[in-house]
Each structure stands twice: as structure tokens, then as C-alpha cells.
């Protein structure tokens, strides 16, 4: 069979690209397509050095720095990819990839990291963060988002089978597209992330420093816990502002290479996760290192972390996305830390291994292809 894999864009090696890498390992004969391919050679090595066939956006000025300004052009760009002659098309989607036009006799399987969050349930948060909650720019932005939702719903009709990266995303697919989705959890590199060394007296968070990730909750919670230390790993547009207002017990490390981040996870007392994520690979990487997780009881974390009510807990949940609730959860964790073992955390993480993903996803595509 001729197989095409369509990814959104190739700029760095982040969460969706890790999934893409495993999809390409499942189907090494597949041709790769993307809106834009500006990936560094170091990151490209993770996807086997593959280069994508791209769209007219590849030649547009200001990419990748200003990619978001080209979002209104992405639907028409993805529809220009010529996929005639392919028997199977696999799209790796969090924005527009599923909107590719496929031949009538081909199978289109879409692995959905998320429906476009900023156009659906996070629209109001996005507008506020971009300073477009009201005014003339707000009217234009809301009209564009409305048009994108109409296109997005129509594009879903071209998908034969949806695969979601969590039950949380499967529910969002049902809400946005009125389609059922099979759940196959993303791959986590449990060979790279493993326990090692002695624990130290600090907490760690790994996050992109943007509004909806709620890094402000981290700072304000640890301001209430002055005798605890927090290390924050990650970059983003809010980094300078957060550093300026951070309490003395919060340290920002910025971007860290994989081995350095792994070393922090291996030594940390617990991993802090105050985010509503579609799946959330970082908490599973922490558990792979034997590190407990203190997480908001919403989104994908509820499907990966096991709370204190479980026989073999791997962390502690808190119910409100607020500094008070997180600070109380840290104190609860410290009171029950003896009931959470590194072996339980590691065992839980191994259920999300890359080998498991390749086995489940290959079987899913084969099953879909065998249907009459």
C-alpha cells in the first residue's frame, strides 16, 4: 500500500512530533507531508532525518516566528496537498492536518492531539491573552474563528476513523465533530526517562510559559510555601514577567536539554502539574523517573496519574486551578508521601511506552484498512 503521513508543521521536536516519530517507525515506507518544514537537523534526527513535502506557506516571510499570523491561510494550504494515488492517509492533527483532501477509495485515519483548542473551548482565553477581548480587532478575530470552526467541522467529514490521544480529547471530538474516536495514548520514552540517584528537597515543573498553562498558579502557590523550593523548566513569552514577580524560593531554568531535564526529574521530590492538558506527556515522564505527580484533577492527567484513593498511588490531585488549592495539595502530598513509591510511579509510566503505542496504532490502521 502507498501511505502518506500528514503533519501540521515541522519546526521543533515537541509532543506531537514525538507521536509523529513513532507513526513513521510504524510505517517507514510512508511519504511525509506538512504545511511547513523548518526543522533543525538535530531535531530532524528524531524523525529519522525525514523531510516533508510542503505547501506554499513554506515560502512565506516571517515563518516560523510569525506562524500564527498565517493560521487563516492554513485551511486552503492543507487542501492543496496532492494525495492522489495513496491507499492510506494518516494525519497527525491539532490544527488543520485532518483537512487534507483524500482520494475517494483511500482510508483516512486521523490521530488527533486536540481539536483546535483556541478556536473551540479556549477561544475566550486566547482572545484575552492576545489583548483582543473587545474592540475592532476582537470583532475581526471572532469572525475568523467562527469561519475556522465551520471549516473544521466540515473537514472532519473527510476522516474515516478518528483516534484520540486521551478520553478527554475523545469527548472533545464528540462535542466538536459529533464523531466517535478510539483512544490510543501517546508514546513516552520510558527507556530514556528512568529512576536514578537520590531525591533532593525541591519540586519541579516543566511547562511552556504562556497564559493557559497557568504558570502564575505555580508562583502564587509557592509564595504561600516559602520554606519549599520550586524549579521551573521551560521558556515562553511570559518568562521575563514571571521572573520579575517570582518569590525567592522559585527558580527559572529556561530551556534544558533532555539529559539535564531528566536529571531534575530524577532528583525532584515531586512534579507539579497545574494545567488542563489534552494528555500531558511531562507527568508521565516524571513518573517514569519514579517521581510522584501533584496534578490538577482535570484533563489528561486524570487518565495517567493515580491519586491517593488508588491501591498504588502515583500522586496527589487538587480540584481547583488556584494557588490555595495547589499549596494545600503540596502539604497533603508531604503528609502521605510514604504511600507513594517510585516503583508504583515507574510501573504506571510503563503502560504508556513507545513500544505499546506502535503496537496499538499499527493494529488500529490495519483493522481500519481491512474493513469492507
DOSESE-800057 format. One record per residue (C-alpha): residue number from 0; x, y, z. Coordinates in nm, 2 decimals, padded with zeros to 4 digits. Layout:
REM DOSESE-800057
PT    k    east   north      up
PT  NUM       X       Y       Z
...
//
This chain:
REM DOSESE-800057
PT    k    east   north      up
PT    0   00.00   00.00   00.00
PT    1   00.10   00.36  -00.06
PT    2   00.09   00.55   00.26
PT    3   00.10   00.93   00.33
PT    4   00.16   01.08   00.67
PT    5   00.04   01.45   00.71
PT    6   00.17   01.65   01.00
PT    7   00.08   02.01   01.08
PT    8   00.43   02.17   01.07
PT    9   00.78   02.07   01.15
PT   10   00.96   02.34   01.35
PT   11   01.09   02.16   01.66
PT   12   01.07   01.83   01.84
PT   13   00.78   01.87   02.08
PT   14   00.49   01.65   02.19
PT   15   00.31   01.60   01.86
PT   16   00.64   01.54   01.68
PT   17   00.72   01.26   01.93
PT   18   00.40   01.09   01.82
PT   19   00.49   01.16   01.45
PT   20   00.83   00.99   01.50
PT   21   00.66   00.67   01.62
PT   22   00.40   00.68   01.34
PT   23   00.69   00.69   01.09
PT   24   00.85   00.40   01.27
PT   25   00.53   00.21   01.22
PT   26   00.52   00.29   00.85
PT   27   00.88   00.36   00.73
PT   28   00.77   00.34   00.37
PT   29   00.53   00.64   00.41
PT   30   00.57   00.97   00.24
PT   31   00.57   01.27   00.48
PT   32   00.38   01.60   00.42
PT   33   00.35   01.92   00.62
PT   34   00.24   02.28   00.58
PT   35   00.59   02.40   00.67
PT   36   00.92   02.22   00.73
PT   37   01.18   02.43   00.90
PT   38   01.31   02.17   01.15
PT   39   01.67   02.18   01.26
PT   40   01.90   01.89   01.17
PT   41   01.93   01.80   01.54
PT   42   01.55   01.77   01.58
PT   43   01.51   01.61   01.24
PT   44   01.73   01.32   01.36
PT   45   01.44   01.21   01.59
PT   46   01.22   01.15   01.29
PT   47   01.48   00.96   01.10
PT   48   01.61   01.26   00.91
PT   49   01.29   01.27   00.70
PT   50   01.20   01.58   00.51
PT   51   00.84   01.67   00.43
PT   52   00.67   01.78   00.11
PT   53   00.53   02.12   00.19
PT   54   00.28   02.39   00.09
PT   55   00.31   02.74  -00.04
PT   56   00.34   02.85   00.33
PT   57   00.70   02.72   00.32
PT   58   00.80   03.02   00.11
PT   59   00.61   03.29   00.31
PT   60   00.81   03.55   00.50
PT   61   00.83   03.55   00.88
PT   62   00.80   03.18   00.93
PT   63   00.85   03.02   01.18
PT   64   00.85   03.32   01.42
PT   65   00.51   03.46   01.30
PT   66   00.35   03.13   01.20
PT   67   00.03   03.22   01.40
PT   68  -00.05   03.51   01.16
PT   69  -00.08   03.26   00.88
PT   70  -00.35   03.05   01.05
PT   71  -00.63   03.19   00.83
PT   72  -00.44   03.06   00.53
PT   73  -00.38   02.71   00.67
PT   74  -00.71   02.55   00.56
PT   75  -00.66   02.64   00.20
PT   76  -00.29   02.54   00.22
PT   77  -00.36   02.19   00.36
PT   78  -00.62   02.14   00.09
PT   79  -00.36   02.20  -00.19
PT   80  -00.16   01.89  -00.10
PT   81  -00.20   01.63  -00.38
PT   82  -00.25   01.29  -00.22
PT   83  -00.39   01.12  -00.52
PT   84  -00.26   00.76  -00.56
PT   85  -00.23   00.69  -00.19
PT   86  -00.42   00.40  -00.03
PT   87  -00.39   00.52   00.33
PT   88  -00.36   00.87   00.46
PT   89  -00.26   00.92   00.83
PT   90  -00.30   01.28   00.96
PT   91  -00.14   01.39   01.28
PT   92  -00.37   01.67   01.38
PT   93  -00.40   01.96   01.63
PT   94  -00.50   02.23   01.39
PT   95  -00.57   02.16   01.02
PT   96  -00.39   01.84   00.91
PT   97  -00.71   01.63   00.90
PT   98  -00.85   01.88   00.64
PT   99  -00.64   01.72   00.36
PT  100  -00.84   01.61   00.06
PT  101  -00.81   01.24   00.01
PT  102  -00.90   01.01  -00.29
PT  103  -01.25   00.85  -00.26
PT  104  -01.11   00.50  -00.23
PT  105  -00.84   00.58   00.02
PT  106  -00.85   00.53   00.40
PT  107  -00.80   00.84   00.61
PT  108  -00.71   00.78   00.98
PT  109  -00.66   01.10   01.19
PT  110  -00.47   01.09   01.51
PT  111  -00.60   01.39   01.70
PT  112  -00.38   01.55   01.96
PT  113  -00.66   01.80   02.01
PT  114  -00.93   01.98   01.81
PT  115  -00.80   02.33   01.76
PT  116  -00.84   02.44   02.12
PT  117  -00.80   02.82   02.06
PT  118  -01.10   02.81   01.81
PT  119  -01.33   02.59   02.02
PT  120  -01.33   02.58   02.40
PT  121  -01.03   02.81   02.46
PT  122  -01.15   03.09   02.23
PT  123  -01.22   03.34   02.51
PT  124  -00.89   03.27   02.69
PT  125  -00.70   03.31   02.37
PT  126  -00.87   03.64   02.29
PT  127  -00.80   03.78   02.64
PT  128  -00.43   03.67   02.63
PT  129  -00.38   03.84   02.29
PT  130  -00.55   04.16   02.40
PT  131  -00.85   04.11   02.17
PT  132  -01.13   04.06   02.42
PT  133  -01.31   04.37   02.28
PT  134  -01.28   04.64   02.01
PT  135  -01.25   04.63   01.63
PT  136  -00.97   04.37   01.64
PT  137  -01.18   04.14   01.86
PT  138  -01.47   04.15   01.61
PT  139  -01.24   04.05   01.32
PT  140  -01.07   03.78   01.53
PT  141  -01.41   03.64   01.64
PT  142  -01.53   03.63   01.28
PT  143  -01.22   03.45   01.17
PT  144  -01.25   03.20   01.45
PT  145  -01.62   03.14   01.35
PT  146  -01.51   03.07   00.99
PT  147  -01.24   02.83   01.11
PT  148  -01.49   02.64   01.32
PT  149  -01.72   02.60   01.02
PT  150  -01.43   02.47   00.81
PT  151  -01.30   02.25   01.09
PT  152  -01.64   02.08   01.13
PT  153  -01.66   02.03   00.76
PT  154  -01.31   01.89   00.74
PT  155  -01.39   01.63   01.00
PT  156  -01.64   01.47   00.75
PT  157  -01.34   01.37   00.53
PT  158  -01.19   01.15   00.81
PT  159  -01.28   00.78   00.80
PT  160  -01.16   00.69   01.15
PT  161  -01.06   00.92   01.44
PT  162  -00.80   00.82   01.70
PT  163  -00.77   01.04   02.01
PT  164  -00.48   01.07   02.24
PT  165  -00.70   01.05   02.55
PT  166  -01.05   01.00   02.67
PT  167  -01.06   01.38   02.74
PT  168  -00.98   01.45   02.37
PT  169  -01.23   01.18   02.26
PT  170  -01.50   01.37   02.44
PT  171  -01.39   01.70   02.28
PT  172  -01.40   01.53   01.93
PT  173  -01.76   01.41   02.00
PT  174  -01.85   01.76   02.11
PT  175  -01.69   01.94   01.82
PT  176  -01.75   01.69   01.53
PT  177  -02.01   01.45   01.67
PT  178  -01.78   01.16   01.59
PT  179  -01.66   00.87   01.80
PT  180  -01.29   00.82   01.84
PT  181  -01.07   00.53   01.95
PT  182  -00.82   00.62   02.23
PT  183  -00.45   00.53   02.18
PT  184  -00.24   00.71   02.43
PT  185   00.08   00.89   02.30
PT  186   00.42   00.73   02.34
PT  187   00.65   00.82   02.63
PT  188   01.02   00.74   02.61
PT  189   01.04   00.52   02.91
PT  190   01.39   00.39   02.81
PT  191   01.53   00.75   02.83
PT  192   01.33   00.85   03.14
PT  193   01.42   00.62   03.43
PT  194   01.49   00.64   03.80
PT  195   01.84   00.72   03.91
PT  196   02.02   00.90   04.20
PT  197   01.90   01.03   04.53
PT  198   01.60   01.25   04.59
PT  199   01.65   01.62   04.69
PT  200   01.43   01.87   04.87
PT  201   01.28   02.06   04.57
PT  202   00.98   02.04   04.35
PT  203   00.99   02.07   03.97
PT  204   00.75   02.19   03.69
PT  205   00.81   02.16   03.32
PT  206   00.59   02.39   03.11
PT  207   00.57   02.64   02.83
PT  208   00.54   02.98   02.99
PT  209   00.22   03.10   02.83
PT  210  -00.11   03.21   02.98
PT  211  -00.33   02.90   02.96
PT  212  -00.06   02.69   03.12
PT  213  -00.12   02.89   03.43
PT  214   00.24   02.95   03.55
PT  215   00.10   03.22   03.78
PT  216  -00.06   02.95   03.99
PT  217   00.28   02.79   04.04
PT  218   00.43   03.12   04.16
PT  219   00.15   03.22   04.39
PT  220   00.12   02.87   04.54
PT  221   00.49   02.86   04.64
PT  222   00.47   03.22   04.77
PT  223   00.24   03.06   05.02
PT  224   00.50   02.79   05.09
PT  225   00.82   02.99   05.15
PT  226   01.01   02.70   05.30
PT  227   00.97   02.48   04.99
PT  228   01.17   02.52   04.67
PT  229   01.04   02.51   04.31
PT  230   01.24   02.47   03.99
PT  231   01.06   02.57   03.67
PT  232   01.19   02.44   03.34
PT  233   01.07   02.60   03.01
PT  234   01.05   02.91   02.80
PT  235   00.78   03.13   02.66
PT  236   00.67   03.49   02.62
PT  237   00.59   03.53   02.99
PT  238   00.94   03.43   03.11
PT  239   01.07   03.78   03.19
PT  240   00.75   03.89   03.36
PT  241   00.73   03.58   03.57
PT  242   01.09   03.61   03.68
PT  243   01.03   03.97   03.79
PT  244   00.75   03.87   04.02
PT  245   00.87   03.53   04.13
PT  246   00.92   03.47   04.51
PT  247   01.27   03.39   04.62
PT  248   01.20   03.02   04.65
PT  249   01.11   02.98   04.28
PT  250   01.40   02.94   04.03
PT  251   01.36   02.95   03.65
PT  252   01.60   02.74   03.45
PT  253   01.47   02.82   03.10
PT  254   01.52   02.55   02.83
PT  255   01.72   02.25   02.93
PT  256   01.85   01.97   02.71
PT  257   01.69   01.63   02.76
PT  258   01.96   01.48   02.99
PT  259   01.96   01.78   03.22
PT  260   01.58   01.78   03.24
PT  261   01.58   01.41   03.31
PT  262   01.83   01.46   03.60
PT  263   01.60   01.72   03.76
PT  264   01.30   01.48   03.73
PT  265   01.51   01.20   03.88
PT  266   01.61   01.41   04.19
PT  267   01.29   01.61   04.25
PT  268   01.06   01.54   04.54
PT  269   00.75   01.57   04.31
PT  270   00.64   01.70   03.98
PT  271   00.39   01.99   03.98
PT  272   00.12   02.00   03.71
PT  273  -00.15   02.27   03.74
PT  274  -00.25   02.26   03.37
PT  275  -00.56   02.13   03.19
PT  276  -00.39   01.93   02.91
PT  277  -00.52   01.70   02.64
PT  278  -00.29   01.43   02.76
PT  279   00.02   01.57   02.92
PT  280   00.34   01.37   02.85
PT  281   00.55   01.55   03.11
PT  282   00.38   01.40   03.41
PT  283   00.43   01.05   03.26
PT  284   00.80   01.13   03.20
PT  285   00.82   01.23   03.57
PT  286   00.66   00.90   03.68
PT  287   00.90   00.71   03.45
PT  288   01.17   00.86   03.67
PT  289   01.00   00.73   03.98
PT  290   00.88   01.08   04.07
PT  291   00.53   01.14   04.21
PT  292   00.30   01.40   04.05
PT  293   00.08   01.67   04.21
PT  294  -00.17   01.74   03.94
PT  295  -00.50   01.93   03.87
PT  296  -00.78   01.68   03.86
PT  297  -00.89   01.78   03.51
PT  298  -00.79   01.67   03.15
PT  299  -00.55   01.40   03.06
PT  300  -00.38   01.39   03.39
PT  301  -00.68   01.21   03.54
PT  302  -00.61   00.92   03.30
PT  303  -00.24   00.89   03.38
PT  304  -00.18   00.98   03.74
PT  305  -00.33   00.76   04.02
PT  306  -00.45   00.95   04.32
PT  307  -00.43   00.86   04.69
PT  308  -00.76   00.67   04.66
PT  309  -00.59   00.41   04.45
PT  310  -00.42   00.10   04.59
PT  311  -00.09   00.20   04.43
PT  312  -00.10   00.58   04.41
PT  313   00.14   00.78   04.20
PT  314   00.05   01.13   04.30
PT  315  -00.20   01.37   04.46
PT  316  -00.48   01.56   04.29
PT  317  -00.61   01.91   04.36
PT  318  -00.95   02.02   04.25
PT  319  -00.93   02.40   04.18
PT  320  -00.68   02.57   03.95
PT  321  -00.58   02.81   04.22
PT  322  -00.27   02.89   04.44
PT  323  -00.46   02.79   04.76
PT  324  -00.57   02.45   04.62
PT  325  -00.22   02.37   04.49
PT  326  -00.05   02.48   04.81
PT  327  -00.28   02.25   05.01
PT  328  -00.21   01.96   04.77
PT  329   00.17   02.00   04.83
PT  330   00.10   01.98   05.21
PT  331  -00.12   01.67   05.15
PT  332   00.15   01.51   04.94
PT  333   00.40   01.56   05.22
PT  334   00.17   01.41   05.47
PT  335   00.12   01.10   05.26
PT  336   00.45   01.08   05.07
PT  337   00.53   00.74   05.23
PT  338   00.23   00.58   05.05
PT  339   00.36   00.68   04.70
PT  340   00.66   00.46   04.58
PT  341   00.90   00.51   04.30
PT  342   00.82   00.16   04.18
PT  343   00.45   00.23   04.15
PT  344   00.53   00.55   03.96
PT  345   00.76   00.36   03.72
PT  346   00.51   00.08   03.67
PT  347   00.23   00.33   03.58
PT  348   00.45   00.51   03.33
PT  349   00.55   00.19   03.15
PT  350   00.19   00.15   03.04
PT  351   00.25   00.44   02.81
PT  352   00.56   00.32   02.64
PT  353   00.66   00.38   02.28
PT  354   00.65   00.01   02.20
PT  355   00.29  -00.01   02.33
PT  356   00.19   00.29   02.10
PT  357   00.35   00.14   01.79
PT  358   00.17  -00.19   01.85
PT  359  -00.17  -00.04   01.92
PT  360  -00.15   00.22   01.63
PT  361  -00.03  -00.03   01.37
PT  362  -00.31  -00.27   01.47
PT  363  -00.56   00.01   01.45
PT  364  -00.46   00.12   01.10
PT  365  -00.45  -00.25   00.98
PT  366  -00.80  -00.31   01.12
PT  367  -00.94   00.00   00.96
PT  368  -00.78  -00.09   00.63
PT  369  -00.93  -00.44   00.64
PT  370  -01.29  -00.31   00.67
PT  371  -01.50  -00.36   00.36
//
